[in-house]
Amino acid sequence: MKKSIVLIISILISTFTFAQSNKYIASMEKGIAKMEAAREFDKVQEATNIFERIMNAESEEWLPAYYTAYCKINLASLSMQKGEIDKLEAFINDAQAALDKALELAPEESELHAMQGFIYTSRIWSDPMTLGAKFSPMAHESFAKAIALNPQNPRAYHLRGQLIFYTPEFWGGGPANAKKDLNKADELFASFESASNIHPNWGNGSNKYHLSKIEPETEKGE
């Protein structure tokens, strides 16, 4: 009798866990689909809201916090494009808070350190000449750690290349100096396979865009 009860309880627990897992994956897929389709501020905010809800409900999963951070940086970027510089800091601080949660769960995850570098990069946007000297080295350190943890992570090279692309040449930046990292990212994107359909799989389009801006300039100089 006792064995039967234990067996029934085990089955119920397994069924509940499986249902919860399916719900989590479905919610993540919904958020990612909305995020990938979003081009306007309000649509990115909708995706952000989804990931924040998942992050609060699934406190042991690092991916919802990761995507929350990524969406917050996209909101900061869109705010900058609209000339709303005063809104950048709040979005970036929110991104850092979400990433901190993810790092507590997976401190050796390459994707998280690449995102940390991206957050440091975003802190430069509001005043590059003043803030670049402080946050650029911090971003490079994070990208280097991401690469050390996973040399096959294309986003680490892409984001570092993007930072170099927009860094003034007299500080060692510029399109020509970014080409090495962007080419490496392009090579890795070509063979990259995400760990699952909810793991990071973005950046290829942006990487190709930046490479397309480099080639003509390189050819002119040769």
C-alpha positions as CSV (number, residue, x, y, z in Angstrom):
1,M,0.0,0.0,0.0
2,K,2.8,2.4,1.0
3,K,4.7,1.6,-2.2
4,S,1.5,2.4,-4.3
5,I,1.1,5.7,-2.5
6,V,4.8,6.6,-3.1
7,L,4.4,5.6,-6.7
8,I,1.3,7.8,-7.2
9,I,3.0,10.8,-5.6
10,S,6.1,10.3,-7.8
11,I,3.9,10.2,-10.9
12,L,2.0,13.3,-9.8
13,I,5.2,15.2,-9.1
14,S,6.7,14.2,-12.5
15,T,3.5,15.2,-14.3
16,F,3.4,18.6,-12.6
17,T,7.1,19.2,-13.3
18,F,6.7,18.3,-16.9
19,A,3.7,20.6,-17.2
20,Q,5.5,23.4,-15.6
21,S,8.5,22.9,-17.9
22,N,6.3,22.9,-21.0
23,K,4.6,26.1,-19.8
24,Y,8.0,27.8,-19.2
25,I,9.3,26.8,-22.7
26,A,6.1,28.0,-24.3
27,S,6.3,31.3,-22.5
28,M,9.9,31.8,-23.5
29,E,9.1,30.9,-27.1
30,K,6.4,33.5,-27.1
31,G,8.7,36.2,-25.7
32,I,11.5,35.4,-28.2
33,A,9.1,35.4,-31.2
34,K,7.8,38.8,-30.1
35,M,11.3,40.1,-29.4
36,E,12.6,39.0,-32.8
37,A,9.6,40.6,-34.6
38,A,9.8,43.9,-32.6
39,R,11.0,47.0,-34.4
40,E,9.2,49.7,-32.5
41,F,9.6,50.8,-28.9
42,D,6.2,49.6,-27.8
43,K,6.7,46.1,-29.3
44,V,10.1,45.7,-27.6
45,Q,8.4,46.8,-24.3
46,E,5.8,44.1,-24.8
47,A,8.6,41.5,-25.2
48,T,10.3,42.9,-22.2
49,N,7.2,42.5,-20.1
50,I,6.9,38.9,-21.0
51,F,10.5,38.1,-20.0
52,E,10.2,40.0,-16.7
53,R,7.1,38.0,-15.8
54,I,8.9,34.8,-16.6
55,M,12.0,36.0,-14.7
56,N,9.9,36.6,-11.6
57,A,8.1,33.3,-11.8
58,E,11.2,31.1,-12.7
59,S,13.8,32.3,-10.3
60,E,16.1,29.4,-11.0
61,E,16.3,29.9,-14.7
62,W,19.0,32.3,-16.1
63,L,17.5,32.7,-19.6
64,P,14.5,34.9,-18.7
65,A,16.8,37.4,-16.9
66,Y,19.3,37.3,-19.8
67,Y,16.5,38.2,-22.3
68,T,15.2,40.9,-19.9
69,A,18.6,42.5,-19.9
70,Y,18.9,42.3,-23.7
71,C,15.4,43.8,-24.2
72,K,16.2,46.6,-21.8
73,I,19.4,47.5,-23.8
74,N,17.3,47.5,-27.0
75,L,14.9,49.9,-25.2
76,A,17.8,52.1,-24.3
77,S,19.0,52.0,-28.0
78,L,15.6,53.0,-29.3
79,S,15.4,55.8,-26.8
80,M,18.7,57.1,-27.9
81,Q,17.6,57.0,-31.6
82,K,14.6,59.1,-30.6
83,G,16.8,61.6,-28.9
84,E,15.5,60.7,-25.4
85,I,19.0,60.5,-23.9
86,D,17.6,61.1,-20.4
87,K,15.9,57.7,-20.4
88,L,19.0,55.6,-21.2
89,E,20.4,55.3,-17.6
90,A,17.2,53.8,-16.2
91,F,16.9,51.1,-18.9
92,I,20.6,50.3,-18.6
93,N,20.4,50.0,-14.8
94,D,17.4,47.7,-15.2
95,A,19.4,45.6,-17.7
96,Q,22.3,45.3,-15.2
97,A,19.9,44.3,-12.4
98,A,18.4,41.5,-14.5
99,L,21.9,40.4,-15.6
100,D,23.1,40.3,-12.0
101,K,20.3,37.8,-11.3
102,A,21.3,35.7,-14.2
103,L,25.0,35.7,-13.2
104,E,24.1,34.5,-9.7
105,L,22.6,31.4,-11.4
106,A,25.2,30.8,-14.1
107,P,28.4,32.7,-13.3
108,E,30.4,30.8,-15.9
109,E,28.0,31.2,-18.8
110,S,29.7,32.9,-21.7
111,E,26.5,34.5,-23.0
112,L,26.1,36.4,-19.8
113,H,29.6,37.9,-19.9
114,A,29.1,38.9,-23.5
115,M,25.9,40.6,-22.4
116,Q,27.8,42.3,-19.5
117,G,30.1,43.7,-22.1
118,F,27.1,44.9,-24.1
119,I,25.8,46.7,-21.0
120,Y,29.1,48.4,-20.4
121,T,29.1,49.4,-24.1
122,S,25.6,50.9,-23.7
123,R,26.8,53.1,-20.8
124,I,29.1,54.9,-23.3
125,W,26.3,55.9,-25.6
126,S,25.1,59.0,-23.8
127,D,28.5,60.7,-23.7
128,P,31.2,58.7,-25.7
129,M,34.0,61.2,-25.2
130,T,33.6,61.2,-21.4
131,L,32.4,57.7,-20.7
132,G,34.4,55.7,-23.3
133,A,37.6,55.8,-21.3
134,K,35.9,54.3,-18.3
135,F,33.5,51.7,-19.8
136,S,35.3,50.6,-22.9
137,P,38.1,48.7,-21.0
138,M,35.4,47.1,-18.8
139,A,33.5,46.0,-21.9
140,H,36.6,44.5,-23.5
141,E,37.4,42.6,-20.3
142,S,33.9,41.1,-20.2
143,F,34.1,40.1,-23.9
144,A,37.5,38.5,-23.3
145,K,36.0,36.5,-20.4
146,A,33.1,35.4,-22.6
147,I,35.5,34.2,-25.3
148,A,37.7,32.4,-22.8
149,L,34.6,30.6,-21.4
150,N,33.4,29.7,-24.9
151,P,35.6,30.5,-27.9
152,Q,32.8,29.4,-30.2
153,N,30.3,32.1,-29.0
154,P,29.8,34.3,-32.0
155,R,28.0,37.1,-30.0
156,A,31.1,37.8,-27.9
157,Y,33.1,38.5,-31.1
158,H,30.3,40.4,-32.7
159,L,29.7,42.7,-29.7
160,R,33.4,43.4,-29.3
161,G,33.7,44.1,-33.0
162,Q,30.7,46.4,-32.8
163,L,32.3,48.3,-29.9
164,I,35.5,48.7,-31.9
165,F,33.6,49.7,-35.0
166,Y,32.2,52.8,-33.3
167,T,35.3,53.6,-31.2
168,P,37.3,56.5,-32.7
169,E,40.4,55.5,-34.7
170,F,42.7,57.5,-32.4
171,W,41.6,55.1,-29.6
172,G,42.3,52.0,-31.6
173,G,38.9,51.7,-33.1
174,G,37.2,52.2,-36.4
175,P,35.7,49.9,-39.0
176,A,39.1,48.5,-40.2
177,N,40.1,47.5,-36.7
178,A,36.7,45.9,-36.1
179,K,37.0,43.7,-39.2
180,K,38.9,40.9,-37.5
181,D,36.3,40.3,-34.7
182,L,33.4,40.7,-37.1
183,N,34.9,38.3,-39.5
184,K,35.4,35.8,-36.7
185,A,31.8,36.2,-35.6
186,D,30.6,35.7,-39.2
187,E,32.6,32.5,-39.4
188,L,31.1,31.2,-36.1
189,F,27.6,32.3,-36.9
190,A,27.8,30.1,-40.1
191,S,28.2,26.9,-38.0
192,F,26.5,28.0,-34.8
193,E,23.8,25.8,-33.3
194,S,21.9,27.1,-30.3
195,A,21.7,24.7,-27.3
196,S,17.9,24.9,-27.7
197,N,15.2,27.0,-29.4
198,I,15.1,29.3,-26.3
199,H,18.9,29.8,-26.0
200,P,20.6,32.9,-27.5
201,N,20.7,32.8,-31.3
202,W,20.7,36.5,-32.3
203,G,23.3,38.8,-33.8
204,N,24.0,37.4,-37.2
205,G,22.1,40.0,-39.1
206,S,23.7,42.9,-37.2
207,N,27.1,41.4,-37.8
208,K,26.6,41.1,-41.5
209,Y,25.3,44.7,-41.6
210,H,28.5,46.0,-39.9
211,L,30.7,43.9,-42.2
212,S,28.9,45.4,-45.2
213,K,29.9,48.8,-44.0
214,I,33.5,47.8,-43.7
215,E,34.3,46.2,-47.1
216,P,33.9,49.3,-49.3
217,E,36.1,51.4,-46.9
218,T,38.7,48.7,-46.8
219,E,38.8,48.4,-50.6
220,K,39.2,52.1,-51.0
221,G,42.2,52.2,-48.8
222,E,44.0,49.3,-50.6
